Amino acid sequence: MSPTSSASSTSPVAALVARLSDDIRSGAFPPGMALPTHRKLAAQYGIAVASATKVYAKLRDLGLVVGETGRGTFVRDRPMQREWDVDDEARLSSSAVDLSFNHPSWPDRSELLRSTLRELTTAGDLSALLHQQPPGGRRHEREIVAAYLRDTRGIDVPGERVFLVGGAQQGLDVVVRAALRPGDAVAVDALTYPGFRMTASLAGLTLKPVPFAEGVPDLDALEATCRHHAVRAIYTMPTLHNPLGGVLNEAQRRRLVDIARRYDCLIVEDATYAYLVDDAPASVVTLAPERTFHVASISKSVATGLRFGHVVTPASHAGALMRVIRATYWSLPSLVTAIATRWMAGGDIVRQEERQRESAKRRQAVARKVLRGMEVVAHPSSLFLWLPLPEGLRMDRVASALAASGIAVSKAQAYATTRHAPHALRLGLSSMTDEQVEPVLTAVREVIERFPVE
């Protein structure tokens, strides 16, 4: 993080790291810029080549540069906090470690992207990628997604009910626009995905919080909410709840569907993190296809910048969804769709999902060891964990202290749909390297334990 002694702060390596860090963070060195080779950097600043290697290693640890074998070192694209909306969950900053957001990383992804782009330049009519797609995507690409859902999720739907969208957030937005109206009541978990909260607020929806029982939504409370209020829809994350990591079992899913049918509620099933759970029960959309919107994306498994997702819609709402897509963003960029569907059809996404599951299990095991004795709430293969703070400890003070130490985290208030939020933090685990997980979580624990309980 910061230098630990005056000697280190005045060493040639530390001085050059500070200088280059300032240039990167100020924008003088823009994202994607190629930095000098180790040898050229050494010659330019009069240091040894070994010292130049240490400089780039420290910049890489700070998350400011990325090295690519055979190509060199490049300034990493990390938006500063001022570039994000102040209400955004992530609030990315120049922090050394970002635990507020999950950015999946995997080996050889740059080479896969390069090879895919090369293939696209030689395959068929390249100019077709400059054509506008029909709303919801081209038929053959929607069929690819439908086949992927059938083979990997057990969701057997025709391509005509699958609509391609720019990530799950956009998927939720078009569902809300197509199926709900201002003033409609939506049952949501007391802690839920912040993106849906923002979408609901913009749409003028009324959220009805449902408390938890034994780590999952209390279905008795859900039924009471539907009985006493004119609930139009239920927003649910049955497979790996964000942020608590709960998974509804088959009986609980069937009861949720029964409640929705008896009170004539639509269901919005957010399956963004569902890929992380082995042998999960059947998706809700397979149990109630006539009233369920199934929304997911590859942002949390493959790449946050590859904005590609899908919505499976009830047949009765397909026309409305198509009209909303046409009236808002019309279609995805053809290049994004071509890349994503090639990776989906070729098995690259399935292989990456497998890697992410294994990585999540390893990281959760490390987290349990480092945070032993603290109250940790998480699924064993989740890429995030929920950390309730000791009584008397305020989340805003802890989050500020962590930020001062170069660690960004999310506060519970971003997830709360109730008036008062619990004092807790959500920690994302996929934006770090494997080597960073233990020392970073150790630093989190140390910051928390330094606080006197009020």
N, C-alpha and C positions, 0 to 999 in steps of 0.2 A: 504494500500500500504506500505509505509515506516513509521517507528515510528514517532510520532509527538512530543515527548519530550524525554529528556535525562533520565527521571525517567522510562518511559516505556521501553526504550532501555536496561536498566539494570535490569529490573524485571526478576524473574525466568522464567515466562512464555515466555517473549520476547526473553530471552537468549536461551531457549530451542528451540523455533521456529526457530531462526536463525541457531542454530547448526544442527537441523534436516533438514532444508531447504538446507543448504550447502551439507549435505550428500546425499540428493536426487538429487540435481542438478549436483553434481560432478560424480554421478553414483555409489558412494559407496553403496547406497541403490538402487538396480536396480528395474525397473518396475515390478509390480506384487508381490514384496516382502511384506510379512505380517509383520506389525509392532506390538509391544507389546500391550496387552490389556491396557485399561486406568489404571487399578489397578497396573499392572506390570510396566508401564511407571512411575507411581507415585513413586513406591518403588525404581525403578532403579535410579531415579534422585532426590529423597528426596523431592518431592513436594506433595501437596494434590491431591486427585483423581479429585476434581473439577478443579484444575489447569491443570491436564493432559487432561481433557475434553476440556478446552479452547485451549490447544496446538493443539490438533487434529482439532478443529474447525477452527483455524487460518490457519493451513496447508491446510485444505479443501478449505477455501476461496482463498488461493493462487493457487489453482488448482493442488496441488502437491500430494494429497492423495484422496482416495475415501473410504467411509465407506459402508459396506454391512451388513444389519441387520442379526444378528445371526452368522456372519462369522468373522467380525473384520474390521480392517483398513488396507488398502493396498496402496503401492506406485502407483500412477497413471502413466500410460504410456503417457508421453508428450514429444515427440522428441524435442531436443534442435535445435536451428536455424542451427547450424553447420551440422546437419544431413540432411538438406534439400538442394536441389539445389539452388544456389544463385538467379536464375531467377524465382523461384517458386512464385506464387501469394501469398501463405500463409505466407511464411517465419516464421514459428512457432518458438517461443522462450520460454524462461522461464517466460514470462510476466505473471502477475497475471491474466489478462483478455485478451482473444484473440478474437478480433473483425475482424480479417483478414480472417477468415475461418468459415464456418458453420458446426458445429459438432452436429447433432441432438442428443438429450437426452430425455429419456422417462422412466417413472417408471416401475419397475419390468422387465426391459429388461434382466438383468442377470439371473433372475429366468426362464424367457422364454427360454433363450439360454440353460440353464442347462436341463430343461425338454425336449427340442428338442433333445439335445445330448443323453439323456437317451432313448428317443424313438428310435433314430437311432440305438442304440446299441442292441435293442431288436427286431427290425423290419427286417425281411427277411435276406438276405445275407449281413452281415456287410462288408465282404471282398470286396464286389462290389464297395465300396467307395474308394478302392485302385486302381481300374481299371481306365485306361485312357478313357475319354469320346470321342466321335466322334467330329470333328471340328464343332463348333456352338452349341453343346449341344445334349443331348439325346432327342429322339423324344417326349417322354411323358412329359419331362420338358419344351420343347419348346411349346408344346400344352398348358401347364399350363399358361405360360406367354401370349400366344395368347388369352386364355380365360380371363385372367386378363385385357388385353388391350381392349377386346370387352366389358366386363362388366363395367369397370371403365372409359374408355377413348372413347368409341364408335368407336374403331378402329377394324374393322372386317377383319382379315387376317388369312390365313392358317398358321399352325405352321411351315411349310417348308420355309416360308418367314421371320421367326423370328430367329435371331441368338443371342446366349447368349455370352456376353462379360464381361470382368473384369471392369465394370463401364463405364460411359459415355465417359470418356477420351479415353479409349481403343477403344470404339465404334467409336469415331470420327477418330481415327488413322486408323482403318481398312477400314473405308469408303473412306478416302483420298487415301489410298494405292490402293484400288480396283477400284476407279472411276476416279481419277485424275492423272495427270502427271506433272513432273517439268515444270514450266513455265506457267501452266494454270492459268487463272485469275479467282478469286473468289470474288464476291460482298459480302461485310460484312458491318455491322454497324460501324459507326465511333467510337463507344464504344462497345466493344464486350467481350466475355468470353476469358480470357487470355490463357486458355488451347488450344483453337482453334488457336490462334495466334502462339503459340509454335509449334503445329503440322504442321501448314501451313509453318512455317519457315523451319522446318526440311525437309519438302517435296519439298521445292523450289517453292512454289506457290506464285503468285502475288496477293496481296490483294488490292481490289478497295473499299475504304471507301464510305459509303452512309450516308449522314447527317440525322439528326432527324428533325421532324416537329411535334409539339404538343405532344412530348413524345414518339413517335413511329418513325420507319424509314420512311423517305420521299420517297414514292413510285414513285413520279415524278422523283426524283433524281435517284432512282434505274433504272427506265426505260431508262433514259438518259445514265446511265453508261452502260447498256446492249446494247444500240444502238450504242455507240461510241467505245466500246471495245468488244473483243471476249470473253465474260464472259462464262466460262464453268459451273459454279455452283454458287448458292446463299446460303450462310449460314445464317440461321434465327432462332430467338427465339421468335416465335409469341405469346406464352403464358407465360408471366412473363419474360420479358427481363432481363438479367443479364448484367449490374448493375442497369438499370433505372427502371425496374419493369413494363414497358409498356405491353399492351395486344392488339394485332391486332383484330379489329372486323371482322365480317364475310365478309363484303364487301371488306375490305382491304386484307383479305386472298385470296379472289377470284381474286382480281386484281394482287396480287403477283403471283398466279398460272398462270394467263393469260400472264403476262410478261415472266415468265419462259418458257411457251409453245411457245410464239411467237419468242423468241430468243434462243430456244432449250437449256435451262439451266437445269442442275440438281438442286435439292433442298435438302439441308441438314437441317432437322428440329431438333433442340436441344430442348427437352422437359423436361430437368432435373428438373426444378422448376414448371412445369405445374400443378402438383398435388395440388398446393396451391390455385388455382383459382377455385372458385365455378362457375358452369354453364358457362364454357368457350366455345367459338365457336368451331366448329369442327376442329380437327387437320388437318394440311395441307396435311398429308399423305392420308387422306380420300378424299381430293379434287383432288389430283394429284398422285395416287398410282403408276403410270407408271414412275415417275421421282423423287420420294421423298424417301430419307432415313430418317427414324424417329429414333432418338437416345435418350435414357433415362436410368436412373439407380435408385437404391434405396439408393444411398450414402447420398443424402440430405434429405431423409425422414426417413430412418431407422438407418443406421450406416455407417460412412465413411470407417470403416475397413472391412465391408462386401462388397468386391468388386464384385458387381453383377449388370449387366445391360443388355440391349438388343438393337439390331438394327433390325428395320423392313426395308427390302430392296425391291426395285422394282424387279419383277420377272426376268427382263433382266440382272440384276447384281448379282443374287444369286450365280451363279457359281464362279464369280470373288471374291466375298466376302468369299466364302468357301475356295478358294485357298489361299487367304491372311491369313485367320485365321490359316490354316494348316501350312503355311510357317513361321508364326511368333510365336504364343503362343500355337497353336494346340487346346487346350481346357481349360476350367476353372477347378480348383480343384473340384473333385466330392463332397467333404464335403460342400464346399461353396454353390454349386448349390443345394444340397439336403436341406440345411437349408433355403435358400432363397425361393425355390419353395414350401416348406412346409408352410412357413409363408404366401406366396402369396395365395396358395390354401385354407389355413385355415382361411383367413380373417385378420390375424394379421397385414399385411402391410396396408390394407385398414383402419383398426382401428387406426394405428399409423399416417397415413396421415391425418385422421380427427383430431387427437390430435394436430398435427403440424399446421394445418390450424387455429384452435382455439388459439393456443399459439401465432402464428404470428399476429393475429388480436389484441390480448391483448398487445403484445410488441410494435406493431406499434402505438397503442393508447397512450402508455406511452411515446414513442419517440416523438410523435407530441406534447404532453404536455411539456416535458422537453426541447425540441428544438424549442418551439414556438418563432416565430419572425425570425428564421433562414430559409434558403432556403433548404427545405427537399424534395427530389424526391423519391417517393416510392409507390408501390401498397399497399392498405390497408391490404392485407393478405400476404405480402412478408416477408421473413426472413432476408432481408437486406434493407439498405437504402443508397441513394446517397446524399452526403452532399457537395454541392459547397461551397467553402470558400469565404469570403468577398474579394472584389477586393483589390489587393496588398498583399494578404497573400499567402505565398508559401506552397504547400502541403508537401514538403520534411521537412521544418522546423517544421510544425505542427505535422507531423507523428513522427519526432524525439522527440519532446517534450512529445507527448503522450506515446511513448515507455519508456521515462525516468520516466514517472508516472506509468508504469506498464500496459499500454494498447497498444496492437498491432492493427494496422489498415492497410487497403490496400490503396495505392495511385492510382490516376487516370491513371497514366502513364502505369500501368499494363494492362489497358483495352483499351487504345487508339490505333487506327489503323491509325490515322493521324500523321503528323510530330510533331505537338505540342499538348500536352495534356492539358485539362483544369485543373485548380487548384481545386481539389475536392478529397474527401475521400469516400471510400465505407466501411460501417460498417455492419458486420454480426451480427445478433441478436440471433442466436440459440445456441451459445457456452456458454452463461451465464445461470445462474439460474434465475427464475422469480424475486427473491429478489434482484438480482444484477442489473437488467436492469435500473431502475431509478437512483441509485447512480452512476453507471458507465457512463451513458449518461450525467449525470450532471457533472461528472468529465471531460468528453470530451468537453462539452460546456465551462467550466471554463478555460480549457487550451487554447481553441481557443480565448476566450475573453480577455485573458491576453496579447495576442500578439498585439503590435502596428502595425497598418496598414502601409505598406511601401508606 
